[in-house]
């Protein structure tokens, strides 16, 4: 769940960042994808750390 929330949240933040910087549609899509992947990776790492801490 953390990974999915991170991916969606990252995509929203990335899209808003590109829009604030006056990017066109391709820029918005690229930022949303990049931020989504980065936040999903952070969510994956957080999930692994939490699982290891509980065991």
Biopython code that builds the backbone (N, CA, C, O; Angstrom):
import numpy as np
from Bio.PDB.StructureBuilder import StructureBuilder

atoms = [
    (1, "UNK", "N", (0.814, -1.196, 0.000)),
    (1, "UNK", "CA", (0.000, 0.000, 0.000)),
    (1, "UNK", "C", (0.859, 1.263, 0.000)),
    (1, "UNK", "O", (0.499, 2.264, -0.620)),
    (2, "UNK", "N", (1.983, 1.214, 0.689)),
    (2, "UNK", "CA", (2.851, 2.386, 0.747)),
    (2, "UNK", "C", (3.416, 2.677, -0.642)),
    (2, "UNK", "O", (3.558, 3.838, -1.027)),
    (3, "UNK", "N", (3.734, 1.635, -1.385)),
    (3, "UNK", "CA", (4.308, 1.807, -2.727)),
    (3, "UNK", "C", (3.295, 2.470, -3.655)),
    (3, "UNK", "O", (3.639, 3.393, -4.394)),
    (4, "UNK", "N", (2.063, 2.008, -3.620)),
    (4, "UNK", "CA", (1.021, 2.570, -4.485)),
    (4, "UNK", "C", (0.740, 4.019, -4.100)),
    (4, "UNK", "O", (0.607, 4.878, -4.972)),
    (5, "UNK", "N", (0.648, 4.291, -2.807)),
    (5, "UNK", "CA", (0.409, 5.662, -2.357)),
    (5, "UNK", "C", (1.570, 6.571, -2.762)),
    (5, "UNK", "O", (1.358, 7.718, -3.155)),
    (6, "UNK", "N", (2.779, 6.060, -2.665)),
    (6, "UNK", "CA", (3.940, 6.838, -3.076)),
    (6, "UNK", "C", (3.939, 7.138, -4.557)),
    (6, "UNK", "O", (4.266, 8.251, -4.969)),
    (7, "UNK", "N", (3.571, 6.147, -5.365)),
    (7, "UNK", "CA", (3.539, 6.343, -6.817)),
    (7, "UNK", "C", (2.484, 7.373, -7.209)),
    (7, "UNK", "O", (2.744, 8.252, -8.031)),
    (8, "UNK", "N", (1.318, 7.265, -6.631)),
    (8, "UNK", "CA", (0.244, 8.210, -6.961)),
    (8, "UNK", "C", (0.588, 9.606, -6.440)),
    (8, "UNK", "O", (0.438, 10.593, -7.158)),
    (9, "UNK", "N", (1.044, 9.685, -5.205)),
    (9, "UNK", "CA", (1.419, 10.976, -4.633)),
    (9, "UNK", "C", (2.559, 11.627, -5.403)),
    (9, "UNK", "O", (2.541, 12.834, -5.641)),
    (10, "UNK", "N", (3.543, 10.837, -5.790)),
    (10, "UNK", "CA", (4.658, 11.362, -6.562)),
    (10, "UNK", "C", (4.224, 11.869, -7.928)),
    (10, "UNK", "O", (4.706, 12.900, -8.396)),
    (11, "UNK", "N", (3.314, 11.143, -8.564)),
    (11, "UNK", "CA", (2.818, 11.581, -9.869)),
    (11, "UNK", "C", (2.072, 12.907, -9.756)),
    (11, "UNK", "O", (2.204, 13.776, -10.618)),
    (12, "UNK", "N", (1.301, 13.055, -8.706)),
    (12, "UNK", "CA", (0.564, 14.308, -8.503)),
    (12, "UNK", "C", (1.537, 15.456, -8.243)),
    (12, "UNK", "O", (1.406, 16.533, -8.825)),
    (13, "UNK", "N", (2.509, 15.221, -7.370)),
    (13, "UNK", "CA", (3.486, 16.264, -7.062)),
    (13, "UNK", "C", (4.298, 16.614, -8.306)),
    (13, "UNK", "O", (4.543, 17.791, -8.571)),
    (14, "UNK", "N", (4.714, 15.613, -9.064)),
    (14, "UNK", "CA", (5.477, 15.867, -10.280)),
    (14, "UNK", "C", (4.680, 16.645, -11.316)),
    (14, "UNK", "O", (5.205, 17.562, -11.948)),
    (15, "UNK", "N", (3.426, 16.287, -11.490)),
    (15, "UNK", "CA", (2.580, 17.012, -12.432)),
    (15, "UNK", "C", (2.370, 18.459, -12.022)),
    (15, "UNK", "O", (2.389, 19.361, -12.859)),
    (16, "UNK", "N", (2.171, 18.673, -10.729)),
    (16, "UNK", "CA", (1.980, 20.038, -10.240)),
    (16, "UNK", "C", (3.266, 20.853, -10.380)),
    (16, "UNK", "O", (3.218, 22.044, -10.691)),
    (17, "UNK", "N", (4.402, 20.221, -10.153)),
    (17, "UNK", "CA", (5.682, 20.914, -10.293)),
    (17, "UNK", "C", (5.897, 21.354, -11.734)),
    (17, "UNK", "O", (6.290, 22.494, -11.980)),
    (18, "UNK", "N", (5.643, 20.464, -12.686)),
    (18, "UNK", "CA", (5.831, 20.809, -14.101)),
    (18, "UNK", "C", (4.845, 21.885, -14.535)),
    (18, "UNK", "O", (5.190, 22.780, -15.307)),
    (19, "UNK", "N", (3.628, 21.793, -14.039)),
    (19, "UNK", "CA", (2.622, 22.804, -14.405)),
    (19, "UNK", "C", (3.003, 24.175, -13.841)),
    (19, "UNK", "O", (2.822, 25.192, -14.510)),
    (20, "UNK", "N", (3.529, 24.204, -12.611)),
    (20, "UNK", "CA", (3.948, 25.453, -11.990)),
    (20, "UNK", "C", (5.106, 26.080, -12.759)),
    (20, "UNK", "O", (5.245, 27.302, -12.797)),
    (21, "UNK", "N", (5.938, 25.234, -13.373)),
    (21, "UNK", "CA", (7.067, 25.734, -14.161)),
    (21, "UNK", "C", (6.678, 26.016, -15.609)),
    (21, "UNK", "O", (7.543, 26.206, -16.463)),
    (22, "UNK", "N", (5.403, 26.041, -15.877)),
    (22, "UNK", "CA", (4.852, 26.357, -17.200)),
    (22, "UNK", "C", (5.262, 25.344, -18.270)),
    (22, "UNK", "O", (5.585, 25.723, -19.396)),
    (23, "UNK", "N", (5.249, 24.066, -17.919)),
    (23, "UNK", "CA", (5.614, 23.022, -18.869)),
    (23, "UNK", "C", (4.444, 22.647, -19.761)),
    (23, "UNK", "O", (3.281, 22.835, -19.404)),
    (24, "UNK", "N", (4.774, 22.112, -20.929)),
    (24, "UNK", "CA", (3.716, 21.635, -21.816)),
    (24, "UNK", "C", (3.274, 20.231, -21.384)),
    (24, "UNK", "O", (3.722, 19.732, -20.352)),
    (25, "UNK", "N", (2.412, 19.606, -22.158)),
    (25, "UNK", "CA", (1.838, 18.313, -21.778)),
    (25, "UNK", "C", (2.910, 17.235, -21.628)),
    (25, "UNK", "O", (2.852, 16.425, -20.703)),
    (26, "UNK", "N", (3.882, 17.225, -22.530)),
    (26, "UNK", "CA", (4.948, 16.225, -22.449)),
    (26, "UNK", "C", (5.798, 16.428, -21.196)),
    (26, "UNK", "O", (6.207, 15.456, -20.562)),
    (27, "UNK", "N", (6.063, 17.678, -20.837)),
    (27, "UNK", "CA", (6.827, 17.962, -19.619)),
    (27, "UNK", "C", (6.073, 17.476, -18.384)),
    (27, "UNK", "O", (6.660, 16.877, -17.482)),
    (28, "UNK", "N", (4.784, 17.738, -18.353)),
    (28, "UNK", "CA", (3.967, 17.325, -17.214)),
    (28, "UNK", "C", (3.970, 15.808, -17.083)),
    (28, "UNK", "O", (4.100, 15.277, -15.980)),
    (29, "UNK", "N", (3.826, 15.108, -18.207)),
    (29, "UNK", "CA", (3.834, 13.639, -18.179)),
    (29, "UNK", "C", (5.187, 13.103, -17.728)),
    (29, "UNK", "O", (5.254, 12.148, -16.954)),
    (30, "UNK", "N", (6.255, 13.710, -18.208)),
    (30, "UNK", "CA", (7.589, 13.240, -17.841)),
    (30, "UNK", "C", (7.863, 13.474, -16.355)),
    (30, "UNK", "O", (8.387, 12.588, -15.679)),
    (31, "UNK", "N", (7.520, 14.640, -15.848)),
    (31, "UNK", "CA", (7.715, 14.919, -14.420)),
    (31, "UNK", "C", (6.857, 13.976, -13.571)),
    (31, "UNK", "O", (7.324, 13.445, -12.563)),
    (32, "UNK", "N", (5.618, 13.773, -13.976)),
    (32, "UNK", "CA", (4.739, 12.882, -13.209)),
    (32, "UNK", "C", (5.302, 11.472, -13.175)),
    (32, "UNK", "O", (5.271, 10.817, -12.133)),
    (33, "UNK", "N", (5.814, 10.998, -14.298)),
    (33, "UNK", "CA", (6.393, 9.656, -14.343)),
    (33, "UNK", "C", (7.645, 9.562, -13.484)),
    (33, "UNK", "O", (7.805, 8.623, -12.704)),
    (34, "UNK", "N", (8.517, 10.528, -13.630)),
    (34, "UNK", "CA", (9.764, 10.505, -12.859)),
    (34, "UNK", "C", (9.531, 10.572, -11.365)),
    (34, "UNK", "O", (10.106, 9.789, -10.609)),
    (35, "UNK", "N", (8.699, 11.493, -10.936)),
    (35, "UNK", "CA", (8.395, 11.618, -9.511)),
    (35, "UNK", "C", (7.645, 10.375, -9.010)),
    (35, "UNK", "O", (7.883, 9.913, -7.894)),
    (36, "UNK", "N", (6.754, 9.846, -9.828)),
    (36, "UNK", "CA", (6.021, 8.640, -9.434)),
    (36, "UNK", "C", (6.950, 7.464, -9.192)),
    (36, "UNK", "O", (6.802, 6.744, -8.205)),
    (37, "UNK", "N", (7.908, 7.268, -10.089)),
    (37, "UNK", "CA", (8.871, 6.174, -9.922)),
    (37, "UNK", "C", (9.729, 6.406, -8.680)),
    (37, "UNK", "O", (9.964, 5.479, -7.904)),
    (38, "UNK", "N", (10.193, 7.629, -8.494)),
    (38, "UNK", "CA", (11.055, 7.929, -7.344)),
    (38, "UNK", "C", (10.323, 7.705, -6.022)),
    (38, "UNK", "O", (10.870, 7.103, -5.098)),
    (39, "UNK", "N", (9.099, 8.184, -5.937)),
    (39, "UNK", "CA", (8.343, 8.026, -4.692)),
    (39, "UNK", "C", (7.938, 6.573, -4.467)),
    (39, "UNK", "O", (7.881, 6.120, -3.324)),
    (40, "UNK", "N", (7.657, 5.838, -5.539)),
    (40, "UNK", "CA", (7.345, 4.414, -5.398)),
    (40, "UNK", "C", (8.565, 3.656, -4.875)),
    (40, "UNK", "O", (8.429, 2.753, -4.050)),
    (41, "UNK", "N", (9.744, 4.018, -5.348)),
    (41, "UNK", "CA", (10.968, 3.382, -4.865)),
    (41, "UNK", "C", (11.190, 3.693, -3.388)),
    (41, "UNK", "O", (11.573, 2.811, -2.619)),
    (42, "UNK", "N", (10.951, 4.932, -2.992)),
    (42, "UNK", "CA", (11.055, 5.276, -1.563)),
    (42, "UNK", "C", (10.029, 4.503, -0.735)),
    (42, "UNK", "O", (10.325, 4.066, 0.377)),
    (43, "UNK", "N", (8.830, 4.339, -1.279)),
    (43, "UNK", "CA", (7.806, 3.559, -0.587)),
    (43, "UNK", "C", (8.197, 2.103, -0.453)),
    (43, "UNK", "O", (7.919, 1.475, 0.568)),
    (44, "UNK", "N", (8.841, 1.559, -1.478)),
    (44, "UNK", "CA", (9.303, 0.174, -1.422)),
    (44, "UNK", "C", (10.358, 0.004, -0.336)),
    (44, "UNK", "O", (10.321, -0.960, 0.429)),
    (45, "UNK", "N", (11.289, 0.935, -0.274)),
    (45, "UNK", "CA", (12.332, 0.877, 0.754)),
    (45, "UNK", "C", (11.705, 1.007, 2.143)),
    (45, "UNK", "O", (12.090, 0.291, 3.067)),
    (46, "UNK", "N", (10.746, 1.914, 2.292)),
    (46, "UNK", "CA", (10.073, 2.077, 3.584)),
    (46, "UNK", "C", (9.335, 0.804, 3.982)),
    (46, "UNK", "O", (9.346, 0.417, 5.150)),
    (47, "UNK", "N", (8.697, 0.156, 3.019)),
    (47, "UNK", "CA", (7.981, -1.091, 3.302)),
    (47, "UNK", "C", (8.945, -2.176, 3.766)),
    (47, "UNK", "O", (8.650, -2.904, 4.714)),
    (48, "UNK", "N", (10.079, -2.287, 3.115)),
    (48, "UNK", "CA", (11.072, -3.301, 3.512)),
    (48, "UNK", "C", (11.595, -3.019, 4.905)),
    (48, "UNK", "O", (11.724, -3.938, 5.714)),
    (49, "UNK", "N", (11.900, -1.759, 5.200)),
    (49, "UNK", "CA", (12.407, -1.399, 6.530)),
    (49, "UNK", "C", (11.366, -1.706, 7.601)),
    (49, "UNK", "O", (11.702, -2.248, 8.654)),
    (50, "UNK", "N", (10.117, -1.366, 7.344)),
    (50, "UNK", "CA", (9.059, -1.639, 8.319)),
    (50, "UNK", "C", (8.887, -3.132, 8.541)),
    (50, "UNK", "O", (8.735, -3.575, 9.679)),
    (51, "UNK", "N", (8.909, -3.919, 7.461)),
    (51, "UNK", "CA", (8.756, -5.366, 7.591)),
    (51, "UNK", "C", (9.917, -5.976, 8.395)),
    (51, "UNK", "O", (9.703, -6.859, 9.225)),
    (52, "UNK", "N", (11.127, -5.505, 8.145)),
    (52, "UNK", "CA", (12.291, -6.044, 8.873)),
    (52, "UNK", "C", (12.245, -5.629, 10.350)),
    (52, "UNK", "O", (12.686, -6.381, 11.219)),
    (53, "UNK", "N", (11.717, -4.444, 10.631)),
    (53, "UNK", "CA", (11.656, -3.981, 12.009)),
    (53, "UNK", "C", (10.605, -4.752, 12.821)),
    (53, "UNK", "O", (10.749, -4.905, 14.034)),
    (54, "UNK", "N", (9.568, -5.228, 12.165)),
    (54, "UNK", "CA", (8.505, -5.944, 12.882)),
    (54, "UNK", "C", (8.843, -7.394, 13.144)),
    (54, "UNK", "O", (8.199, -8.032, 13.977)),
    (55, "UNK", "N", (9.817, -7.922, 12.470)),
    (55, "UNK", "CA", (10.156, -9.354, 12.636)),
    (55, "UNK", "C", (11.244, -9.563, 13.619)),
    (55, "UNK", "O", (11.640, -10.702, 13.868)),
]
sb = StructureBuilder()
sb.init_structure("model")
sb.init_model(0)
sb.init_chain("A")
sb.init_seg("    ")
for serial, (resi, resn, name, xyz) in enumerate(atoms, 1):
    if name == "N":
        sb.init_residue(resn, " ", resi, " ")
    sb.init_atom(name, np.array(xyz, "f"), 0.0, 1.0, " ", f" {name:<3s}", serial, name[0])
structure = sb.get_structure()
